[in-house]
């Protein structure tokens, strides 16, 4: 497939294939129709032949080339698979588009430091897991790291210590750089409430903005109702991309949390049932 794609990456070769799709032709005819010299046309045909896209038949002193549709059909199927995959993940492209629009809007509003101070956000999820299990996914580092970062990121430090004065840290990286947030826990009432600050830090370690978080977990017949409040202070102009990404980012990570606790619950249930049968 790579050889086919490479062969078709040249406009002259593509034109030759278009001409051969109509009917078989000689090198001289193809050179005349494409406006190219015959040696150059021959080289293009050799490249297409190596990719399996054309065949050559000697007819006396003439060499006649014809298109091979099999490889083109395979390429068409592969392209259709890519289209289907792209359509299936349209939502992810929509997220990027909304994020870009949010950055543009916030850039227009960011006329100085403190521009977003006092802004609030709220998020809510019903999770199909007991409240104590959801609580553990917030305060146990390994469980917290399993959902509290985009999938493309590598978490290097992730902790919320469930006590007044405890650390709140999120440190992760990707190929583009390192992203750090640090703060302090103010209230921890197991397994129902967690209040903490978290400041997003720039590359020099300066505060870009600070988020004040208030997490409440309530038992429900379905599992656990999660409510998360977020209030922004200490914003700088450079915080525009981070502020713009808060709604999309937190909705994504809470979706991650919902998937993780659901999967953990079913894995634990299956293991318990297996142990009971043993």
KANORHU-V490160 format. One line per field, one symbol per residue. phi: phi as a letter, one per 20 degrees, with the letter a starting at -180 (. if undefined). Layout:
phi: ???
This chain:
phi: .ffffffefdffffffffffffafbefffffffemdffffffffffffffeneccccfcmeecddcfdegffffffffffffffffffdggfffffffffffffffffeeergmfdgnfccccbbddebfffffgffedegfffffceaggfededbbbcefbgnffcbccbbbfeqdcccbacedbbdfddbbcbdbdedefenefeacdddcdcdcfcgeqbedccdccdblfdffegffffefgffffffffgfgffffffffffffffffffff
